[in-house]
Amino acid sequence: MKFLFDFFPVLLFFGVYKYGDNNQDWAHRMAVEFLGFMTAGGAVPASQSAILLATAAAIVATALQIGYLLARGRKIDTMLWLSLGVILVAGGATIYFHDETFIKWKPTILYWAFAVVLLVAQVFYRKNLMRSVMEAHLNLPDPIWNRVGYTWILFFVAMGLLNLLVAFVVFRTDTSAWVSFKLFGFTGIFFAFTMIQAMMLSKYIKEEDA
């Protein structure tokens, strides 16, 4: 359930885009009716309707996530606040200028923002945020925690660069392919990275216990 909650905006973005891309007349009508007043000049190009609708859906989904957590009295992670801020800026620019370039930059900006937050906390405040998240499940020496923190920083930097490569080079003229990669590709890479790290840490812990 937590996985679905965390990925709700991404899943909704994917679903709305794919449906709108396959039903372009519907997408254009919906975009004109609900987003026309938010665009520069009040114009909504038919070719951009699906991405504008998907972007609006992702903004609403992220806001609903935070609203739900606030209503339940739960703590909202810094990363979720960052996600809301980035999607509001990049998504808002995409809708206003009816230009998909901004939303394609969104994953990179978000990944790099995560990296900066982790780096600043670890270097300047001596607080390892990854340790705060994972410490309940792992008991590692301080030097290993430092490595884990820097590994995640490098991972987020690499993911940001990968998004730029995929969005503006590999699938430069195929937004649909980028949208699919955004869901399946990045999710798969994230899962593989966490699994590899878990195996490496498990091996280390077993050696220490021995």
C-alpha positions as CSV (number, residue, x, y, z in Angstrom):
1,M,0.0,0.0,0.0
2,K,2.8,2.4,0.8
3,F,4.3,1.7,-2.6
4,L,1.1,2.7,-4.3
5,F,0.7,5.8,-2.1
6,D,4.3,7.0,-2.8
7,F,4.0,6.4,-6.6
8,F,0.4,7.6,-6.9
9,P,1.3,10.9,-8.7
10,V,3.6,9.0,-11.1
11,L,1.0,6.3,-11.8
12,L,-1.7,8.9,-12.4
13,F,0.6,11.0,-14.7
14,F,1.3,7.8,-16.7
15,G,-2.4,6.8,-16.9
16,V,-3.8,10.2,-17.8
17,Y,-1.1,10.8,-20.4
18,K,-1.5,7.4,-22.1
19,Y,-5.3,7.7,-22.2
20,G,-5.1,11.3,-23.5
21,D,-2.6,10.3,-26.1
22,N,-4.8,7.6,-27.4
23,N,-7.9,9.8,-27.3
24,Q,-6.6,13.1,-28.5
25,D,-10.0,14.7,-29.2
26,W,-11.1,14.0,-25.7
27,A,-7.8,15.3,-24.3
28,H,-8.0,18.5,-26.3
29,R,-11.6,19.2,-25.1
30,M,-10.7,18.5,-21.5
31,A,-7.5,20.6,-21.7
32,V,-9.3,23.5,-23.2
33,E,-12.2,23.4,-20.7
34,F,-10.2,22.9,-17.5
35,L,-6.8,24.3,-18.3
36,G,-7.4,26.9,-21.0
37,F,-7.7,29.8,-18.5
38,M,-4.3,28.8,-17.1
39,T,-2.3,28.9,-20.4
40,A,-0.6,31.9,-22.0
41,G,-3.0,33.4,-24.4
42,G,-5.7,30.9,-23.4
43,A,-4.5,28.6,-26.2
44,V,-4.1,24.8,-25.8
45,P,-2.4,23.1,-28.7
46,A,-3.9,19.8,-29.5
47,S,-0.5,18.2,-29.6
48,Q,0.2,19.2,-26.0
49,S,-3.2,18.4,-24.5
50,A,-2.3,15.0,-23.1
51,I,0.9,16.1,-21.4
52,L,-0.9,19.2,-19.9
53,L,-3.7,17.0,-18.5
54,A,-1.2,14.5,-17.1
55,T,0.8,17.3,-15.5
56,A,-2.3,18.8,-13.9
57,A,-3.2,15.4,-12.6
58,A,0.2,14.9,-11.1
59,I,0.0,18.3,-9.3
60,V,-3.4,17.4,-7.8
61,A,-2.2,14.0,-6.8
62,T,0.8,15.3,-5.0
63,A,-1.3,17.9,-3.2
64,L,-3.8,15.2,-2.2
65,Q,-1.0,13.1,-0.7
66,I,0.1,16.0,1.6
67,G,-3.5,16.8,2.4
68,Y,-4.2,13.2,3.4
69,L,-1.1,13.1,5.6
70,L,-2.0,16.4,7.3
71,A,-5.6,15.2,7.9
72,R,-4.2,12.1,9.5
73,G,-1.8,14.1,11.7
74,R,1.2,12.4,10.2
75,K,4.7,13.8,9.7
76,I,5.4,14.9,6.1
77,D,8.8,14.0,4.9
78,T,11.0,16.8,3.5
79,M,11.2,14.9,0.2
80,L,7.4,15.1,-0.2
81,W,7.5,18.8,0.3
82,L,10.2,19.1,-2.2
83,S,8.2,17.0,-4.7
84,L,5.2,19.3,-4.3
85,G,7.4,22.4,-4.8
86,V,9.1,21.1,-7.9
87,I,5.9,19.8,-9.5
88,L,4.1,23.1,-8.8
89,V,6.9,25.1,-10.5
90,A,7.8,22.8,-13.3
91,G,4.2,21.6,-13.8
92,G,2.8,25.1,-13.6
93,A,5.3,26.4,-16.2
94,T,4.4,23.4,-18.5
95,I,0.7,24.3,-18.3
96,Y,1.2,28.1,-18.6
97,F,3.6,27.9,-21.6
98,H,2.0,24.7,-22.9
99,D,5.5,23.4,-23.3
100,E,6.5,19.8,-22.2
101,T,10.1,20.8,-21.7
102,F,9.5,22.0,-18.2
103,I,7.8,18.8,-17.0
104,K,10.6,16.7,-18.6
105,W,13.1,18.6,-16.5
106,K,11.0,17.9,-13.3
107,P,12.5,14.5,-12.4
108,T,16.1,15.8,-12.9
109,I,15.4,18.9,-10.7
110,L,13.8,16.6,-8.1
111,Y,16.6,14.1,-8.0
112,W,19.2,16.8,-7.8
113,A,17.3,18.5,-5.1
114,F,17.3,15.3,-3.1
115,A,21.0,15.0,-3.7
116,V,21.6,18.6,-2.5
117,V,19.5,18.1,0.7
118,L,21.3,14.9,1.5
119,L,24.7,16.4,0.9
120,V,24.1,19.6,2.8
121,A,22.7,17.7,5.8
122,Q,25.6,15.2,5.8
123,V,28.5,17.7,5.2
124,F,27.4,20.8,7.0
125,Y,25.0,19.6,9.7
126,R,26.6,16.2,10.3
127,K,23.2,14.6,9.9
128,N,22.9,11.5,7.7
129,L,19.3,11.5,6.5
130,M,19.6,8.1,5.0
131,R,20.7,6.8,8.4
132,S,17.6,8.4,9.9
133,V,15.4,6.5,7.4
134,M,17.2,3.1,7.5
135,E,18.6,2.9,11.1
136,A,15.5,1.2,12.4
137,H,16.3,-1.8,10.2
138,L,20.1,-1.7,10.1
139,N,22.9,-1.4,12.7
140,L,26.0,-0.3,10.9
141,P,29.2,1.5,12.0
142,D,29.5,5.2,11.4
143,P,31.9,4.9,8.4
144,I,29.5,2.6,6.6
145,W,26.6,4.9,7.2
146,N,28.7,7.7,5.7
147,R,29.3,5.6,2.6
148,V,25.6,4.8,2.3
149,G,24.7,8.5,2.5
150,Y,27.2,9.4,-0.2
151,T,26.1,6.5,-2.4
152,W,22.6,7.8,-2.4
153,I,23.8,11.3,-3.2
154,L,25.7,9.9,-6.3
155,F,22.7,7.8,-7.2
156,F,20.3,10.8,-7.3
157,V,22.8,12.8,-9.3
158,A,23.1,9.9,-11.8
159,M,19.4,9.6,-12.1
160,G,19.0,13.2,-12.8
161,L,21.6,13.0,-15.6
162,L,19.9,9.8,-17.0
163,N,16.5,11.6,-17.2
164,L,18.1,14.4,-19.3
165,L,19.6,11.8,-21.6
166,V,16.4,9.9,-22.0
167,A,14.1,12.9,-22.3
168,F,16.2,15.1,-24.6
169,V,18.4,12.7,-26.5
170,V,17.1,9.1,-26.7
171,F,13.4,10.0,-26.8
172,R,13.7,13.6,-27.9
173,T,10.8,13.3,-30.4
174,D,8.8,10.6,-28.5
175,T,7.2,12.0,-25.4
176,S,5.1,8.8,-25.0
177,A,8.3,6.7,-24.7
178,W,9.7,9.1,-22.1
179,V,6.5,8.9,-20.1
180,S,6.8,5.1,-20.1
181,F,10.4,5.1,-19.2
182,K,9.7,7.6,-16.4
183,L,7.4,5.0,-14.8
184,F,8.9,1.6,-15.6
185,G,12.6,2.5,-16.3
186,F,13.2,4.7,-13.3
187,T,11.2,2.4,-11.0
188,G,13.1,-0.6,-12.1
189,I,16.5,1.2,-11.7
190,F,15.5,2.4,-8.2
191,F,14.4,-1.1,-7.2
192,A,17.6,-2.7,-8.6
193,F,19.7,-0.1,-6.8
194,T,18.0,-0.7,-3.4
195,M,18.3,-4.5,-3.8
196,I,22.0,-4.4,-4.7
197,Q,22.6,-2.1,-1.7
198,A,20.6,-4.3,0.6
199,M,22.6,-7.4,-0.5
200,M,25.9,-5.5,0.0
201,L,24.9,-4.3,3.5
202,S,23.5,-7.8,4.4
203,K,26.8,-9.3,3.4
204,Y,28.7,-6.8,5.5
205,I,26.5,-7.3,8.6
206,K,26.9,-11.1,8.4
207,E,30.6,-10.7,8.3
208,E,30.5,-8.4,11.3
209,D,28.2,-10.8,13.2
210,A,30.5,-13.7,12.5
